[in-house]
Amino acid sequence: MSYLKEKATAFLMSRIGKTAHVIAAEHITDNLLALTLHLPHFEKWRSCQHLKFETEKSHYRDYTLARWDEANKQGALLIDVGHDGHGSNWAKRLKPGQSLLYAGPGGGFHQPTNAAHLVCIGDTSAIGQFTSLYHRKGAQQPLHALICHQQSLPPTILDMPIMTTYDHIAGIERWLLQQPFPMHDTTFYTAGHIPLVVQIRKLLKRLGAQQIKAQGFWE
Ligand SMILES: Cc1cc2nc3c(=O)[nH]c(=O)nc-3n(C[C@H](O)[C@H](O)[C@H](O)COP(=O)(O)OP(=O)(O)OC[C@H]3O[C@@H](n4cnc5c(N)ncnc54)[C@H](O)[C@@H]3O)c2cc1C
C-alpha cells in the first residue's frame, strides 16, 4: 500500500473502525485457520463481503466473512496462513479474548445466481468466499467447490463439501472435463491468487462457460 493510501486508511479507520473479539482460533489444516469472531456491530450479511482488519499499526488486510450467525452476532473467517506475510503472521498469533479493529463490510458484489449449478474454483484464500455463497444459495441448488491446495483438505469446511486438486490448472481442466455442467445454466465463481484467477477465467471461457464471476485477491 502506498504511503498516502496508508495514511488515508489509518484516518478512515480512526473514524469508522469497529471492534471485534476473537472467540476461537482453530487450525483446519496447518495452512488454514478458522477464526470465530464476535461482531456486535455487524448486520445485513451478504455473500462475498470482506472486512478490513488492522493487522498492525498502518497495516491492513481484507478477509471474507465466510459464514454469519445473526442470532449470536458471530462470524467466521477462513485465513490461508501457509506463507510468511503480515496478515498470516497476525492471524497465527490471535488468541481467544483478543480485540481487533476492523472496517467494513465492503464488497458483496457476487451473489448466488438462479443457475442450475454453482461452481467455485480457487485456492485456499478463496474458501471463505465460496462458503459465503454456499450458505446463501437456494436449498436445492448444487454448489461444487474445487480448491487448489498442496495438502488434502477435509471433505467439508463450514458444512460446504469440497474437492481438492494438487495440480493447479491441469487438475482443474481434468476435473471440469469430467463434470457434465450445462454451460448455459451454470455460474462459475473464481477467487484467490490473481494469476491463477486469470488462468481459470481463460480456461472456463475456452470450455464455453457463459457466466463467470472472478475476483483476484493477492499477487
Ligand atoms: C476482497 C478480498 C477478500 C479476501 N479474503 C480473504 C480470505 O477470506 N482469506 C484469505 O486467506 N485471504 C483473503 N484475502 C487475501 C488477503 O487479504 C491477503 O492479501 C493475503 O492473505 C496475503 O496477505 P499476507 O499479509 O498474509 O501476505 P503478504 O505480506 O501480502 O505477502 C507475503 C508473500 O506471501 C505471498 N502470499 C500472499 N498470500 C498468499 C497465499 N494465500 N498463499 C501463498 N502465498 C501467499 C505473496 O505473494 C508474498 O510473496 C482477501 C483479499 C481481498 C482483496
Ligand as a Chemical Component Dictionary entry (heavy atoms), coordinates in Angstrom:
data_LIG
# 
_chem_comp.id                   LIG 
_chem_comp.type                 NON-POLYMER 
_chem_comp.pdbx_formal_charge   0 
_chem_comp.three_letter_code    LIG 
# 
loop_
_chem_comp_atom.comp_id 
_chem_comp_atom.atom_id 
_chem_comp_atom.alt_atom_id 
_chem_comp_atom.type_symbol 
_chem_comp_atom.charge 
_chem_comp_atom.model_Cartn_x 
_chem_comp_atom.model_Cartn_y 
_chem_comp_atom.model_Cartn_z 
_chem_comp_atom.pdbx_ordinal 
LIG C1  C1  C 0 -11.662 -8.691  -1.119 1  
LIG C2  C2  C 0 -10.615 -9.623  -0.539 2  
LIG C3  C3  C 0 -11.006 -10.681 0.256  3  
LIG C4  C4  C 0 -10.038 -11.561 0.784  4  
LIG N1  N1  N 0 -10.442 -12.619 1.561  5  
LIG C5  C5  C 0 -9.517  -13.485 2.055  6  
LIG C6  C6  C 0 -9.905  -14.590 2.873  7  
LIG O1  O1  O 0 -11.079 -14.773 3.209  8  
LIG N2  N2  N 0 -8.924  -15.441 3.311  9  
LIG C7  C7  C 0 -7.583  -15.246 2.976  10 
LIG O2  O2  O 0 -6.730  -16.061 3.402  11 
LIG N3  N3  N 0 -7.202  -14.185 2.229  12 
LIG C8  C8  C 0 -8.138  -13.303 1.774  13 
LIG N4  N4  N 0 -7.729  -12.234 1.024  14 
LIG C9  C9  C 0 -6.282  -12.032 0.802  15 
LIG C10 C10 C 0 -5.662  -11.274 1.988  16 
LIG O3  O3  O 0 -6.258  -10.034 2.172  17 
LIG C11 C11 C 0 -4.195  -11.009 1.788  18 
LIG O4  O4  O 0 -3.983  -10.287 0.622  19 
LIG C12 C12 C 0 -3.378  -12.296 1.678  20 
LIG O5  O5  O 0 -3.695  -13.147 2.722  21 
LIG C13 C13 C 0 -1.907  -12.004 1.816  22 
LIG O6  O6  O 0 -1.645  -11.262 2.940  23 
LIG P1  P1  P 0 -0.368  -11.522 3.833  24 
LIG O7  O7  O 0 -0.196  -10.262 4.603  25 
LIG O8  O8  O 0 -0.531  -12.802 4.581  26 
LIG O9  O9  O 0 0.818   -11.710 2.812  27 
LIG P2  P2  P 0 1.692   -10.522 2.137  28 
LIG O10 O10 O 0 2.565   -9.883  3.201  29 
LIG O11 O11 O 0 0.768   -9.618  1.397  30 
LIG O12 O12 O 0 2.558   -11.357 1.124  31 
LIG C14 C14 C 0 3.733   -12.056 1.531  32 
LIG C15 C15 C 0 4.113   -13.102 0.480  33 
LIG O13 O13 O 0 3.217   -14.200 0.547  34 
LIG C16 C16 C 0 2.628   -14.451 -0.725 35 
LIG N5  N5  N 0 1.215   -14.790 -0.451 36 
LIG C17 C17 C 0 0.251   -13.944 -0.084 37 
LIG N6  N6  N 0 -0.906  -14.608 0.132  38 
LIG C18 C18 C 0 -0.637  -15.907 -0.099 39 
LIG C19 C19 C 0 -1.412  -17.090 -0.040 40 
LIG N7  N7  N 0 -2.711  -17.058 0.302  41 
LIG N8  N8  N 0 -0.802  -18.279 -0.352 42 
LIG C20 C20 C 0 0.503   -18.317 -0.692 43 
LIG N9  N9  N 0 1.298   -17.232 -0.763 44 
LIG C21 C21 C 0 0.734   -16.036 -0.473 45 
LIG C22 C22 C 0 2.750   -13.142 -1.515 46 
LIG O14 O14 O 0 2.804   -13.394 -2.892 47 
LIG C23 C23 C 0 4.055   -12.588 -0.978 48 
LIG O15 O15 O 0 5.143   -13.157 -1.664 49 
LIG C24 C24 C 0 -8.668  -11.342 0.504  50 
LIG C25 C25 C 0 -8.273  -10.240 -0.275 51 
LIG C26 C26 C 0 -9.233  -9.399  -0.797 52 
LIG C27 C27 C 0 -8.773  -8.243  -1.654 53 
# 
loop_
_chem_comp_bond.comp_id 
_chem_comp_bond.atom_id_1 
_chem_comp_bond.atom_id_2 
_chem_comp_bond.value_order 
_chem_comp_bond.pdbx_ordinal 
LIG C1  C2  SING 1  
LIG C2  C3  SING 2  
LIG C2  C26 DOUB 3  
LIG C3  C4  DOUB 4  
LIG C4  N1  SING 5  
LIG C4  C24 SING 6  
LIG N1  C5  DOUB 7  
LIG C5  C6  SING 8  
LIG C5  C8  SING 9  
LIG C6  O1  DOUB 10 
LIG C6  N2  SING 11 
LIG N2  C7  SING 12 
LIG C7  O2  DOUB 13 
LIG C7  N3  SING 14 
LIG N3  C8  DOUB 15 
LIG C8  N4  SING 16 
LIG N4  C9  SING 17 
LIG N4  C24 SING 18 
LIG C9  C10 SING 19 
LIG C10 O3  SING 20 
LIG C10 C11 SING 21 
LIG C11 O4  SING 22 
LIG C11 C12 SING 23 
LIG C12 O5  SING 24 
LIG C12 C13 SING 25 
LIG C13 O6  SING 26 
LIG O6  P1  SING 27 
LIG P1  O7  DOUB 28 
LIG P1  O8  SING 29 
LIG P1  O9  SING 30 
LIG O9  P2  SING 31 
LIG P2  O10 DOUB 32 
LIG P2  O11 SING 33 
LIG P2  O12 SING 34 
LIG O12 C14 SING 35 
LIG C14 C15 SING 36 
LIG C15 O13 SING 37 
LIG C15 C23 SING 38 
LIG O13 C16 SING 39 
LIG C16 N5  SING 40 
LIG C16 C22 SING 41 
LIG N5  C17 SING 42 
LIG N5  C21 SING 43 
LIG C17 N6  DOUB 44 
LIG N6  C18 SING 45 
LIG C18 C19 SING 46 
LIG C18 C21 DOUB 47 
LIG C19 N7  SING 48 
LIG C19 N8  DOUB 49 
LIG N8  C20 SING 50 
LIG C20 N9  DOUB 51 
LIG N9  C21 SING 52 
LIG C22 O14 SING 53 
LIG C22 C23 SING 54 
LIG C23 O15 SING 55 
LIG C24 C25 DOUB 56 
LIG C25 C26 SING 57 
LIG C26 C27 SING 58 
# 
